[in-house]
């Protein structure tokens, strides 16, 4: 099925725990979003979200993501049997698109099952049903980068900030320690 509403652009009217209220002309619409999209949104600012419209018997729900890659991952996850939009949104909120693709390709059921709300059976189903999918996302992700992000989060930095900085300093064949060291240098300059 082709997605009817591919993107929306509007002013952030309000932030909610599970999404954003966007003012588009004279309308205010609710868009359910992953946590990093909500964190990055600023009330009163213009934002563009890549969207997925979900229709079922009881409701019409619009899901929005700050990047096209997040939307791609969300829609691929929805293809997996017994996985609904709420679970897909949790996964997209917990893992960066590149990280998710890396975990699927490397068939890392252990790490996937650590995502809050995802059990081992769901992780196994995700890997089994998505391992041959073309995500259209180039993954330069490595387990060292993942571990470095975990260390930065443990040190008190937000997941999205840790991911952005770690990714910006990451070079091929860097150890976890090297990535953390370089990321901390960059983060200390921001403070």
N, C-alpha and C positions, 0 to 999 in steps of 0.2 A: 504494500500500500504506500502510495506517495504521500509525503508529509505536506499538508496544506499550508501551514504557517511556518516558514523556515527561519524567520528572525523577526524580532521586534526591537524598536528603538523608542526610548522614552525617558522621562525624567524619573529618578528614584523618588517616589512619594514617601515611602516608609519601608523599613526593614522589619521582617518578622523572623521568628526562630527557624522557619522552614522555607522562607522565600522572600520575595520582594513585591511590593505594590508599586506598579509603574503607572505614571500618568502619561497617556498617549492621547493628545488632543483633549477632548472633554471627558474622556473615559479614564477610569483607574482600574487596572486589571491585576489580578494576583497571578504571579508566576512562581512555581515551586522551583527551588534552586539547590545546588550543592553548597556546602558550608563555605568553601573558599570564594565562590561567586558572591555569596552574601557578604562575607568579610571585606572583599575588595570594593563593593558598591558603596558610594557615598551619597547620603540623602541630599536631594536637590540637584545632583549631577545627572547629566545625560548618560545613558548606557545602552549598549546594543547586546542583545542576548540571542544566541542560536537556540532555536526552540523545537520542541516536540509536542504535538497536540495529541492527547490521549482521550479517546472517546470510549465510554462504556455505558451500560444500562442506567447507572445512577448519577453519573457526573461527567463533566468535561473539565479536564485538567491540562494546564499549559506548564510544561517544564522548560526551564531556561538555563543556559550555560554560557560562561564567559568566553569559551573557545569552541571552535568547530570540532576539535579533537575530542573534547569532553562529550559533545553531542554524539559523535560517531561511536564512542565506547558505550554510552548509554543505550543507543539504539541496537547495538550488537548484543548487549547483555539482555535486552528485552526479547531477543530471539530464543534465548535459552529456556527450555521447558521448566515450569514451576518457579520462574523468577519474574516477579512483577516490578512495576515502576518504582515502588518504595525501596525495594532491595537494590535495584539498579542505581537509584539516586544515592543510597548509602555507599555503594562501592565507588561511584564517581567522586563522592565527597571525601573518601578515605584514601584513594590512590590517584596519582597523576596518570593521565592517559598513557604516557610512555612506560610508566611503571607497570600498569595493568597489562599492556601488550607484552612487556618483558616477562611477566609472571605467567601469562598464558603460553607464550612461545616456549619458555623454559619448563613449562608444566609444573610450576611451583605451588602445589596444592597446600603445602604447609603455610606459606606466607598468606595466600588467599584466605585460608580458613581463620586467620588471625584478625581479619577485618570484622569490626563489630557487627553482629547480626548475621554473619555468614558462617554456617557450620561446615564441617568437613564434606558432607554430601553435596552441598551446594557448590563448594569450591571444586570438587571433582567433576560435577556436571558442567560448570563453567569451562574448565579445561577441556573436557571431552568434546563439548559441542562447539567450542570457539577456536580450538588449536589450528584448524585449517582455514580460518576466516582471513580475509584480506582487510586489515584495519585502515589501510591508507595512511598509517602513522609510522614514521621512521623512528625506531627506538634505539637511542644511544645509551639506554639505561644499563647500568651494571649493578651487581650486588654491592659493590663498594660504595656506589653513589647512594643506594638505598640505606646502607648501614650508616653512612655519614649523616644523612637526613635524620635518621633515628637518634643519633648522638646529639645533633643540634636541637632537636625537639626536647630531648631529655635535659638539655642545658637551659631550657625555658623559652626558646624561640618558637614562633608559630610554625605550623607545618608548611603553610604556603611560602612564608619568608625563607624558611630553611631550604625548601625545594628550589626556590628561585636562585638563592645565593650558591647553593651547592652545585646546581646545574651550570651556573655561570663560571665557576672556577674549575669544574671537572674537565679533565683531559684523559685521553685513552691511557690505560695502564697505571692510573694513579691509585695508590692505596687509600683505604678508608681514612687513615690518619692524615695523609697529605691533603685530602679533600677537606677534612674538618679543620685542619690548620689554616688553609687558604681561606676557607669560608669565614672562620673567626676573625681573621685579619680584616676582611671586607666588612663584616658586621660591626667590628669595633670602630671603623671609620664612620659608620652611619650614626653611631650613638652620640 
